Amino acid sequence: MNMNHIELDRDRCEGHGTCEQVAPAVYKLDDEGELEILADPLPEKLTKAAEAGARVCPVAALRVVGDA
Ligand code: SF4
């Protein structure tokens, strides 16, 4: 089965949390403002949400990649 993954560029991420607002099942900011990826590898049913969250990141720090 093909699995998708989320790539996070921590150097870029500024902790805006926009991704978390759009896809709270996938992205979570911790108390220090570090982004946690809650679902990696990414189950099929969360892929759309993960992509939506990646799209709204203002600094383009997120990428959803497939291993197919
Ligand atoms: S939207 Fe982008 S900059 Fe903001 S927390 Fe998510 S990955 Fe980081």
Backbone and ligand atoms as CSV (ligand in chain L), in Angstrom:
chain,resi,resn,atom,element,x,y,z
A,1,MET,N,N,0.834,-1.188,0.000
A,1,MET,CA,C,0.000,0.000,0.000
A,1,MET,C,C,0.880,1.254,0.000
A,2,ASN,N,N,0.478,2.221,-0.804
A,2,ASN,CA,C,1.246,3.461,-0.855
A,2,ASN,C,C,0.914,4.354,0.339
A,3,MET,N,N,1.951,4.916,0.884
A,3,MET,CA,C,1.736,5.814,2.013
A,3,MET,C,C,2.286,7.185,1.669
A,4,ASN,N,N,1.568,8.190,2.094
A,4,ASN,CA,C,2.064,9.550,1.927
A,4,ASN,C,C,2.748,10.004,3.206
A,5,HIS,N,N,3.632,10.945,3.021
A,5,HIS,CA,C,4.348,11.512,4.157
A,5,HIS,C,C,4.270,13.029,4.103
A,6,ILE,N,N,4.478,13.620,5.246
A,6,ILE,CA,C,4.517,15.075,5.301
A,6,ILE,C,C,5.957,15.495,5.551
A,7,GLU,N,N,6.432,16.385,4.719
A,7,GLU,CA,C,7.748,16.960,4.945
A,7,GLU,C,C,7.576,18.347,5.538
A,8,LEU,N,N,8.228,18.552,6.650
A,8,LEU,CA,C,8.179,19.854,7.310
A,8,LEU,C,C,9.569,20.464,7.312
A,9,ASP,N,N,9.659,21.674,6.790
A,9,ASP,CA,C,10.911,22.412,6.828
A,9,ASP,C,C,10.908,23.277,8.093
A,10,ARG,N,N,11.525,22.751,9.147
A,10,ARG,CA,C,11.458,23.433,10.447
A,10,ARG,C,C,12.126,24.805,10.421
A,11,ASP,N,N,13.102,24.972,9.566
A,11,ASP,CA,C,13.766,26.271,9.492
A,11,ASP,C,C,12.829,27.342,8.954
A,12,ARG,N,N,11.902,26.917,8.105
A,12,ARG,CA,C,10.955,27.871,7.525
A,12,ARG,C,C,9.778,28.152,8.439
A,13,CYS,N,N,9.315,27.111,9.110
A,13,CYS,CA,C,8.088,27.218,9.891
A,13,CYS,C,C,8.192,28.329,10.924
A,14,GLU,N,N,7.193,29.190,10.932
A,14,GLU,CA,C,7.179,30.310,11.871
A,14,GLU,C,C,6.088,30.169,12.912
A,15,GLY,N,N,5.479,29.007,12.958
A,15,GLY,CA,C,4.501,28.728,14.006
A,15,GLY,C,C,3.211,29.517,13.899
A,16,HIS,N,N,2.817,29.857,12.698
A,16,HIS,CA,C,1.559,30.603,12.534
A,16,HIS,C,C,0.349,29.766,12.930
A,17,GLY,N,N,0.450,28.486,12.723
A,17,GLY,CA,C,-0.661,27.618,13.090
A,17,GLY,C,C,-1.790,27.566,12.080
A,18,THR,N,N,-1.598,28.170,10.929
A,18,THR,CA,C,-2.654,28.117,9.914
A,18,THR,C,C,-2.936,26.677,9.506
A,19,CYS,N,N,-1.906,25.896,9.407
A,19,CYS,CA,C,-2.066,24.491,9.034
A,19,CYS,C,C,-2.916,23.763,10.077
A,20,GLU,N,N,-2.665,24.081,11.332
A,20,GLU,CA,C,-3.419,23.436,12.401
A,20,GLU,C,C,-4.898,23.821,12.338
A,21,GLN,N,N,-5.181,25.072,12.016
A,21,GLN,CA,C,-6.584,25.503,11.918
A,21,GLN,C,C,-7.317,24.740,10.829
A,22,VAL,N,N,-6.618,24.499,9.730
A,22,VAL,CA,C,-7.255,23.838,8.595
A,22,VAL,C,C,-7.328,22.320,8.812
A,23,ALA,N,N,-6.319,21.754,9.431
A,23,ALA,CA,C,-6.259,20.299,9.574
A,23,ALA,C,C,-5.736,19.909,10.955
A,24,PRO,N,N,-6.579,20.095,11.983
A,24,PRO,CA,C,-6.133,19.810,13.354
A,24,PRO,C,C,-5.861,18.338,13.630
A,25,ALA,N,N,-6.346,17.463,12.764
A,25,ALA,CA,C,-6.066,16.045,12.972
A,25,ALA,C,C,-4.651,15.681,12.532
A,26,VAL,N,N,-4.022,16.593,11.794
A,26,VAL,CA,C,-2.710,16.304,11.213
A,26,VAL,C,C,-1.601,17.147,11.836
A,27,TYR,N,N,-1.910,18.406,12.069
A,27,TYR,CA,C,-0.888,19.349,12.535
A,27,TYR,C,C,-1.247,19.885,13.908
A,28,LYS,N,N,-0.242,19.970,14.761
A,28,LYS,CA,C,-0.492,20.518,16.092
A,28,LYS,C,C,0.723,21.302,16.566
A,29,LEU,N,N,0.477,22.526,16.995
A,29,LEU,CA,C,1.559,23.310,17.594
A,29,LEU,C,C,1.657,22.951,19.068
A,30,ASP,N,N,2.857,22.676,19.534
A,30,ASP,CA,C,2.991,22.370,20.954
A,30,ASP,C,C,3.166,23.667,21.752
A,31,ASP,N,N,3.342,23.536,23.040
A,31,ASP,CA,C,3.388,24.708,23.907
A,31,ASP,C,C,4.528,25.654,23.563
A,32,GLU,N,N,5.558,25.120,22.945
A,32,GLU,CA,C,6.697,25.959,22.571
A,32,GLU,C,C,6.585,26.539,21.167
A,33,GLY,N,N,5.477,26.242,20.511
A,33,GLY,CA,C,5.308,26.753,19.155
A,33,GLY,C,C,5.983,25.895,18.098
A,34,GLU,N,N,6.406,24.705,18.528
A,34,GLU,CA,C,6.968,23.752,17.564
A,34,GLU,C,C,5.836,22.941,16.970
A,35,LEU,N,N,5.888,22.781,15.679
A,35,LEU,CA,C,4.818,22.037,15.029
A,35,LEU,C,C,5.053,20.531,15.142
A,36,GLU,N,N,4.040,19.838,15.590
A,36,GLU,CA,C,4.074,18.375,15.612
A,36,GLU,C,C,3.237,17.852,14.460
A,37,ILE,N,N,3.751,16.850,13.813
A,37,ILE,CA,C,2.974,16.152,12.801
A,37,ILE,C,C,2.327,14.955,13.488
A,38,LEU,N,N,1.016,14.959,13.537
A,38,LEU,CA,C,0.318,13.920,14.292
A,38,LEU,C,C,0.117,12.645,13.494
A,39,ALA,N,N,0.203,12.751,12.199
A,39,ALA,CA,C,-0.119,11.589,11.365
A,39,ALA,C,C,0.931,11.411,10.274
A,40,ASP,N,N,1.965,10.719,10.594
A,40,ASP,CA,C,2.998,10.435,9.592
A,40,ASP,C,C,3.605,9.070,9.879
A,41,PRO,N,N,3.502,8.094,9.011
A,41,PRO,CA,C,2.893,8.182,7.680
A,41,PRO,C,C,1.420,8.553,7.748
A,42,LEU,N,N,0.994,9.076,6.643
A,42,LEU,CA,C,-0.301,9.708,6.566
A,42,LEU,C,C,-1.349,8.745,6.025
A,43,PRO,N,N,-2.370,8.442,6.822
A,43,PRO,CA,C,-3.404,7.558,6.290
A,43,PRO,C,C,-4.170,8.228,5.148
A,44,GLU,N,N,-4.640,7.420,4.245
A,44,GLU,CA,C,-5.360,7.901,3.062
A,44,GLU,C,C,-6.445,8.920,3.410
A,45,LYS,N,N,-7.183,8.633,4.450
A,45,LYS,CA,C,-8.327,9.497,4.755
A,45,LYS,C,C,-7.905,10.881,5.254
A,46,LEU,N,N,-6.652,11.046,5.646
A,46,LEU,CA,C,-6.206,12.365,6.100
A,46,LEU,C,C,-5.366,13.096,5.052
A,47,THR,N,N,-5.166,12.471,3.924
A,47,THR,CA,C,-4.288,13.077,2.925
A,47,THR,C,C,-4.835,14.408,2.416
A,48,LYS,N,N,-6.133,14.444,2.136
A,48,LYS,CA,C,-6.732,15.690,1.628
A,48,LYS,C,C,-6.588,16.822,2.650
A,49,ALA,N,N,-6.842,16.505,3.903
A,49,ALA,CA,C,-6.717,17.515,4.949
A,49,ALA,C,C,-5.273,17.986,5.065
A,50,ALA,N,N,-4.341,17.049,4.989
A,50,ALA,CA,C,-2.924,17.401,5.090
A,50,ALA,C,C,-2.516,18.315,3.946
A,51,GLU,N,N,-3.018,18.021,2.751
A,51,GLU,CA,C,-2.688,18.855,1.592
A,51,GLU,C,C,-3.298,20.243,1.733
A,52,ALA,N,N,-4.521,20.297,2.244
A,52,ALA,CA,C,-5.169,21.596,2.446
A,52,ALA,C,C,-4.364,22.426,3.447
A,53,GLY,N,N,-3.900,21.784,4.504
A,53,GLY,CA,C,-3.090,22.485,5.499
A,53,GLY,C,C,-1.782,22.968,4.913
A,54,ALA,N,N,-1.173,22.165,4.081
A,54,ALA,CA,C,0.101,22.542,3.448
A,54,ALA,C,C,-0.092,23.743,2.532
A,55,ARG,N,N,-1.231,23.771,1.843
A,55,ARG,CA,C,-1.489,24.873,0.900
A,55,ARG,C,C,-1.619,26.216,1.594
A,56,VAL,N,N,-2.146,26.221,2.790
A,56,VAL,CA,C,-2.383,27.504,3.444
A,56,VAL,C,C,-1.181,27.986,4.256
A,57,CYS,N,N,-0.149,27.197,4.343
A,57,CYS,CA,C,1.037,27.639,5.080
A,57,CYS,C,C,1.631,28.866,4.391
A,58,PRO,N,N,1.735,29.986,5.107
A,58,PRO,CA,C,2.194,31.225,4.480
A,58,PRO,C,C,3.666,31.194,4.071
A,59,VAL,N,N,4.432,30.280,4.620
A,59,VAL,CA,C,5.850,30.245,4.261
A,59,VAL,C,C,6.223,28.955,3.514
A,60,ALA,N,N,5.213,28.220,3.089
A,60,ALA,CA,C,5.419,27.004,2.296
A,60,ALA,C,C,6.401,26.036,2.944
A,61,ALA,N,N,6.182,25.782,4.234
A,61,ALA,CA,C,7.076,24.890,4.967
A,61,ALA,C,C,6.642,23.429,4.905
A,62,LEU,N,N,5.456,23.186,4.364
A,62,LEU,CA,C,4.908,21.827,4.378
A,62,LEU,C,C,4.783,21.281,2.969
A,63,ARG,N,N,5.059,20.003,2.876
A,63,ARG,CA,C,4.866,19.333,1.603
A,63,ARG,C,C,4.347,17.927,1.876
A,64,VAL,N,N,3.329,17.549,1.131
A,64,VAL,CA,C,2.835,16.173,1.232
A,64,VAL,C,C,3.445,15.407,0.070
A,65,VAL,N,N,4.156,14.351,0.381
A,65,VAL,CA,C,4.816,13.575,-0.664
A,65,VAL,C,C,4.377,12.124,-0.597
A,66,GLY,N,N,4.228,11.543,-1.751
A,66,GLY,CA,C,3.882,10.135,-1.814
A,66,GLY,C,C,5.138,9.317,-2.027
A,67,ASP,N,N,5.109,8.056,-1.615
A,67,ASP,CA,C,6.283,7.214,-1.851
A,67,ASP,C,C,6.037,6.257,-3.004
A,68,ALA,N,N,4.970,6.529,-3.763
A,68,ALA,CA,C,4.670,5.666,-4.908
A,68,ALA,C,C,5.633,5.952,-6.051
L,1,SF4,S1,S,1.207,27.092,8.713
L,1,SF4,FE1,FE,3.349,26.816,8.109
L,1,SF4,S2,S,4.478,28.259,9.353
L,1,SF4,FE2,FE,2.477,27.987,10.282
L,1,SF4,S3,S,2.733,26.352,11.804
L,1,SF4,FE3,FE,2.038,25.411,9.910
L,1,SF4,S4,S,3.966,24.824,8.882
L,1,SF4,FE4,FE,4.501,26.309,10.420
